[in-house]
Amino acid sequence: MPQKELVVRAQWDEEAKVWFVVESDIPGLAAEGATVEELEAKLRVIVPELASLNRHLMDAASGGDISVHLKAERLEKYSLA
């Protein structure tokens, strides 16, 4: 059976200066980081922990691995001056 790819969407919060998970296929996932890399490092710890608590995530795993597609979006405004 092909491995299912789980999607995690992150957005930049300009006021708080952090990347945060805004939407995901992983129930209970909440994380933030000062950089996308920091957020990704946290996900590497949190996702396996949540997978052990969510049966459908374990069903999505293949050979003990879960594929996560992290989509990071940041809206920037540029002055036309």
Backbone as CSV, one residue per row, in Angstrom:
resi,resn,N_x,N_y,N_z,CA_x,CA_y,CA_z,C_x,C_y,C_z
1,MET,0.842,-1.178,0.000,0.000,0.000,0.000,0.890,1.244,0.000
2,PRO,0.604,2.223,-0.895,1.411,3.438,-0.924,1.234,4.248,0.358
3,GLN,2.304,4.906,0.742,2.279,5.708,1.955,1.508,6.998,1.720
4,LYS,0.659,7.340,2.670,-0.096,8.579,2.595,0.788,9.744,3.044
5,GLU,0.675,10.850,2.325,1.415,12.057,2.692,0.505,12.951,3.522
6,LEU,0.919,13.277,4.726,0.155,14.160,5.599,0.624,15.594,5.365
7,VAL,-0.308,16.514,5.340,0.002,17.914,5.049,-0.091,18.746,6.327
8,VAL,0.931,19.578,6.524,0.959,20.547,7.622,1.178,21.914,6.986
9,ARG,0.244,22.833,7.211,0.386,24.207,6.706,0.819,25.113,7.842
10,ALA,1.863,25.895,7.583,2.357,26.847,8.574,2.310,28.249,7.985
11,GLN,2.068,29.220,8.841,2.051,30.622,8.419,2.936,31.437,9.353
12,TRP,3.389,32.551,8.832,4.213,33.483,9.594,3.309,34.456,10.331
13,ASP,3.549,34.642,11.622,2.843,35.635,12.425,3.808,36.797,12.628
14,GLU,3.576,37.865,11.902,4.479,39.017,11.929,4.557,39.644,13.319
15,GLU,3.433,39.721,14.002,3.409,40.343,15.324,4.205,39.524,16.348
16,ALA,3.995,38.211,16.359,4.676,37.338,17.314,6.065,36.912,16.830
17,LYS,6.339,37.127,15.535,7.623,36.744,14.928,7.883,35.231,15.035
18,VAL,6.863,34.444,14.720,6.987,32.992,14.738,6.230,32.379,13.566
19,TRP,6.708,31.196,13.155,5.979,30.331,12.244,5.107,29.437,13.117
20,PHE,3.837,29.250,12.732,2.958,28.401,13.532,2.110,27.513,12.625
21,VAL,1.719,26.360,13.162,0.867,25.437,12.423,-0.543,26.007,12.422
22,VAL,-1.060,26.260,11.225,-2.395,26.824,11.089,-3.413,25.747,10.720
23,GLU,-2.948,24.671,10.081,-3.847,23.599,9.646,-3.004,22.352,9.391
24,SER,-3.573,21.177,9.708,-2.829,19.946,9.429,-3.758,18.744,9.380
25,ASP,-3.235,17.665,8.817,-3.935,16.379,8.787,-3.710,15.596,10.076
26,ILE,-3.024,16.206,11.025,-2.628,15.522,12.253,-3.421,16.090,13.428
27,PRO,-4.403,15.343,13.929,-5.216,15.845,15.041,-4.362,16.193,16.254
28,GLY,-4.638,17.360,16.838,-3.944,17.776,18.042,-2.617,18.472,17.820
29,LEU,-2.219,18.654,16.567,-0.909,19.260,16.296,-0.953,20.767,16.523
30,ALA,-0.096,21.226,17.404,0.077,22.658,17.664,1.558,22.874,17.924
31,ALA,2.173,23.733,17.124,3.604,23.995,17.291,3.945,25.323,16.647
32,GLU,5.047,25.894,17.102,5.550,27.135,16.510,7.060,27.166,16.637
33,GLY,7.668,28.007,15.819,9.116,28.161,15.867,9.533,29.495,15.284
34,ALA,10.654,30.003,15.718,11.152,31.295,15.238,11.557,31.230,13.767
35,THR,11.916,30.019,13.303,12.263,29.809,11.898,11.513,28.565,11.412
36,VAL,11.446,28.409,10.099,10.825,27.202,9.547,11.617,25.979,9.992
37,GLU,12.930,26.096,10.035,13.778,24.982,10.459,13.520,24.594,11.915
38,GLU,13.310,25.583,12.767,13.000,25.305,14.174,11.647,24.614,14.287
39,LEU,10.668,25.076,13.524,9.350,24.446,13.512,9.473,23.004,13.025
40,GLU,10.229,22.789,11.963,10.420,21.447,11.414,11.066,20.514,12.451
41,ALA,12.038,21.014,13.195,12.696,20.212,14.233,11.687,19.801,15.308
42,LYS,10.802,20.698,15.659,9.771,20.373,16.649,8.801,19.330,16.099
43,LEU,8.449,19.452,14.821,7.530,18.494,14.205,8.123,17.091,14.192
44,ARG,9.445,16.992,14.021,10.111,15.674,14.007,9.937,14.935,15.345
45,VAL,9.711,15.681,16.411,9.479,15.086,17.729,7.980,14.882,17.973
46,ILE,7.191,15.906,17.666,5.766,15.892,17.990,4.973,14.914,17.130
47,VAL,5.239,14.869,15.828,4.443,14.029,14.921,4.500,12.554,15.313
48,PRO,5.668,11.959,15.568,5.675,10.554,15.993,4.908,10.315,17.298
49,GLU,4.987,11.289,18.228,4.252,11.153,19.485,2.748,11.148,19.223
50,LEU,2.280,12.066,18.373,0.851,12.115,18.055,0.425,10.905,17.232
51,ALA,1.317,10.401,16.398,0.995,9.223,15.588,0.682,8.034,16.481
52,SER,1.408,7.906,17.570,1.161,6.779,18.471,-0.191,6.894,19.164
53,LEU,-0.756,8.107,19.193,-2.057,8.331,19.824,-3.223,8.316,18.828
54,ASN,-2.923,8.396,17.543,-3.952,8.476,16.498,-3.823,7.288,15.558
55,ARG,-4.776,6.389,15.627,-4.730,5.147,14.838,-4.612,5.420,13.341
56,HIS,-5.345,6.418,12.809,-5.301,6.655,11.361,-3.911,7.111,10.906
57,LEU,-3.143,7.735,11.788,-1.779,8.113,11.429,-0.884,6.883,11.358
58,MET,-1.111,5.948,12.258,-0.328,4.716,12.223,-0.663,3.933,10.953
59,ASP,-1.920,3.981,10.535,-2.326,3.314,9.298,-1.658,3.959,8.085
60,ALA,-1.353,5.264,8.175,-0.717,5.988,7.068,0.780,5.711,6.996
61,ALA,1.334,5.176,8.060,2.770,4.921,8.112,3.145,3.739,7.224
62,SER,4.344,3.813,6.693,4.862,2.734,5.865,6.275,2.411,6.338
63,GLY,6.469,1.202,6.836,7.800,0.824,7.300,8.275,1.645,8.474
64,GLY,7.348,2.112,9.302,7.726,2.891,10.479,7.970,4.357,10.214
65,ASP,7.662,4.829,9.014,7.845,6.241,8.669,6.529,6.885,8.286
66,ILE,6.405,8.172,8.543,5.254,8.961,8.120,5.782,10.111,7.272
67,SER,5.201,10.295,6.100,5.605,11.409,5.228,4.783,12.642,5.577
68,VAL,5.481,13.737,5.859,4.821,15.001,6.187,5.277,16.060,5.190
69,HIS,4.307,16.687,4.548,4.587,17.772,3.608,4.324,19.075,4.357
70,LEU,5.391,19.776,4.718,5.284,21.054,5.423,5.193,22.165,4.388
71,LYS,4.072,22.874,4.394,3.855,23.990,3.472,3.878,25.279,4.287
72,ALA,4.913,26.079,4.071,5.067,27.330,4.806,4.706,28.500,3.897
73,GLU,3.818,29.361,4.392,3.359,30.520,3.622,3.607,31.792,4.409
74,ARG,4.076,32.791,3.682,4.332,34.084,4.331,3.905,35.197,3.390
75,LEU,3.038,36.069,3.862,2.576,37.204,3.087,3.469,38.399,3.405
76,GLU,4.038,38.984,2.379,4.890,40.159,2.536,4.242,41.340,1.825
77,LYS,4.396,42.521,2.405,3.921,43.750,1.769,5.131,44.594,1.436
78,TYR,5.162,45.112,0.220,6.286,45.930,-0.245,5.795,47.333,-0.563
79,SER,6.566,48.303,-0.149,6.223,49.693,-0.405,6.464,50.023,-1.873
80,LEU,5.556,50.787,-2.448,5.679,51.221,-3.835,6.302,52.594,-3.948
81,ALA,6.800,53.103,-2.850,7.365,54.461,-2.815,8.567,54.618,-3.678
